[in-house]
Amino acid sequence: VQLQASGGGLVQAGGSLRLSCAASGRTFSGYAMAWFRQAPGKEREFVATITNGGRTDYADVVKGRVTISRDNAKNTIYLQMNSLKPEDTAVYYCARARGAVSGPYDYWGQGTLVTVSS
């Protein structure tokens, strides 16, 4: 399984970005997927997850500002991020869970950098 994250970039505070993560393999739809992020000097943290059935969950720090979604026909998940803040600056990673509902996460993408300027 390979995961390819894209869509990062430089954006001003208050702006929006949509991240994408394309997965290889025919069994994409059967697994939960998630986004994590790692800011400079900090540990990787959970951002959002979506089950194989489309149920979502979010970290409190992003709740109400981000939306995770999936398109099983395209083997792709998305992270729509709005009202971005400088503290959202991080490398964002997508991950595929071992199961249909939740982690642990066995496969990781290479990360895409999001930089939010103040």
Kinemage of the C-alpha trace (Angstrom):
@kinemage 1
@onewidth
@group {chain A} dominant
@subgroup {mainchain}
@vectorlist {calphas} color= white
{ca val a 1} P 0.000 0.000 0.000
{ca gln a 2} L 1.304 3.434 -0.921
{ca leu a 3} L -0.149 6.738 0.207
{ca gln a 4} L 0.623 9.966 -1.610
{ca ala a 5} L -0.282 13.184 0.179
{ca ser a 6} L -0.509 16.504 -1.635
{ca gly a 7} L -2.064 19.940 -1.421
{ca gly a 8} L 0.118 21.612 1.169
{ca gly a 9} L 1.498 25.079 0.730
{ca leu a 10} L 1.797 28.563 2.141
{ca val a 11} L -1.398 30.318 3.155
{ca gln a 12} L -2.232 33.368 5.221
{ca ala a 13} L -4.008 33.050 8.526
{ca gly a 14} L -7.728 32.754 7.974
{ca gly a 15} L -7.246 31.056 4.637
{ca ser a 16} L -8.123 27.576 3.444
{ca leu a 17} L -6.386 24.551 1.979
{ca arg a 18} L -7.533 21.142 0.849
{ca leu a 19} L -5.169 18.246 1.289
{ca ser a 20} L -5.490 15.053 -0.692
{ca cys a 21} L -4.152 11.571 -0.085
{ca ala a 22} L -4.267 9.026 -2.871
{ca ala a 23} L -3.922 5.369 -1.949
{ca ser a 24} L -2.866 2.476 -4.079
{ca gly a 25} L -4.505 -0.902 -3.798
{ca arg a 26} L -7.993 -2.222 -4.302
{ca thr a 27} L -8.881 -2.559 -0.634
{ca phe a 28} L -8.940 1.139 0.188
{ca ser a 29} L -12.646 1.266 0.911
{ca gly a 30} L -12.459 -1.335 3.665
{ca tyr a 31} L -10.202 0.643 5.967
{ca ala a 32} L -10.378 3.639 8.208
{ca met a 33} L -8.130 6.501 7.185
{ca ala a 34} L -6.727 9.419 9.115
{ca trp a 35} L -4.725 12.609 9.019
{ca phe a 36} L -1.990 13.396 11.517
{ca arg a 37} L 0.369 16.346 11.712
{ca gln a 38} L 3.752 17.143 13.145
{ca ala a 39} L 4.812 20.681 13.894
{ca pro a 40} L 8.493 21.631 14.190
{ca gly a 41} L 9.880 20.425 17.485
{ca lys a 42} L 6.686 18.652 18.451
{ca glu a 43} L 5.398 15.114 18.394
{ca arg a 44} L 3.058 13.855 15.729
{ca glu a 45} L -0.569 14.415 16.678
{ca phe a 46} L -3.923 13.162 15.514
{ca val a 47} L -6.023 15.511 13.382
{ca ala a 48} L -8.985 13.582 11.964
{ca thr a 49} L -10.177 10.125 11.050
{ca ile a 50} L -12.872 8.607 8.867
{ca thr a 51} L -14.152 5.041 9.079
{ca asn a 52} L -14.856 2.856 6.087
{ca gly a 53} L -18.494 3.808 6.528
{ca gly a 54} L -17.822 7.530 6.583
{ca arg a 55} L -18.067 8.244 10.292
{ca thr a 56} L -15.661 11.011 11.283
{ca asp a 57} L -13.862 12.191 14.370
{ca tyr a 58} L -11.662 15.221 14.966
{ca ala a 59} L -9.103 16.504 17.389
{ca asp a 60} L -10.526 19.253 19.560
{ca val a 61} L -7.981 21.774 18.288
{ca val a 62} L -9.305 21.540 14.727
{ca lys a 63} L -12.954 20.662 15.321
{ca gly a 64} L -15.237 22.988 13.424
{ca arg a 65} L -12.466 24.138 11.092
{ca val a 66} L -11.570 20.975 9.208
{ca thr a 67} L -13.524 18.300 7.383
{ca ile a 68} L -12.242 14.873 6.455
{ca ser a 69} L -13.878 13.038 3.592
{ca arg a 70} L -13.227 10.108 1.316
{ca asp a 71} L -13.946 9.133 -2.259
{ca asn a 72} L -13.681 5.374 -2.464
{ca ala a 73} L -14.027 5.406 -6.238
{ca lys a 74} L -10.854 7.470 -6.427
{ca asn a 75} L -9.054 5.781 -3.522
{ca thr a 76} L -8.574 9.219 -2.050
{ca ile a 77} L -9.204 11.009 1.198
{ca tyr a 78} L -9.316 14.738 1.698
{ca leu a 79} L -8.820 17.226 4.481
{ca gln a 80} L -10.546 20.541 3.940
{ca met a 81} L -9.017 23.083 6.303
{ca asn a 82} L -10.615 26.482 6.855
{ca ser a 83} L -9.878 29.411 9.138
{ca leu a 84} L -6.271 28.335 9.307
{ca lys a 85} L -4.093 29.579 12.144
{ca pro a 86} L -0.303 29.889 12.401
{ca glu a 87} L -0.371 27.040 14.925
{ca asp a 88} L -1.715 24.768 12.194
{ca thr a 89} L 1.699 24.950 10.548
{ca ala a 90} L 2.983 21.382 10.298
{ca val a 91} L 3.738 18.486 8.031
{ca tyr a 92} L 0.472 16.670 7.476
{ca tyr a 93} L 0.488 12.898 7.061
{ca cys a 94} L -2.237 10.582 5.900
{ca ala a 95} L -2.431 7.070 7.266
{ca arg a 96} L -4.375 3.882 6.701
{ca ala a 97} L -5.681 1.955 9.650
{ca arg a 98} L -5.370 -1.740 10.219
{ca gly a 99} L -9.131 -1.997 10.572
{ca ala a 100} L -12.351 -0.556 9.241
{ca val a 101} L -13.137 1.711 12.173
{ca ser a 102} L -9.964 2.810 13.912
{ca gly a 103} L -6.219 2.426 14.283
{ca pro a 104} L -3.505 1.393 14.784
{ca tyr a 105} L -2.214 2.810 11.553
{ca asp a 106} L 0.032 0.618 9.487
{ca tyr a 107} L 0.654 2.682 6.375
{ca trp a 108} L 1.772 6.302 6.164
{ca gly a 109} L 2.172 8.813 3.405
{ca gln a 110} L 5.254 10.953 2.974
{ca gly a 111} L 3.679 14.128 4.336
{ca thr a 112} L 2.793 17.474 2.863
{ca leu a 113} L 3.896 20.760 4.432
{ca val a 114} L 1.329 23.353 5.437
{ca thr a 115} L 2.652 26.759 6.436
{ca val a 116} L 0.271 29.379 7.793
{ca ser a 117} L 1.619 32.897 7.988
{ca ser a 118} L 0.326 35.462 10.444
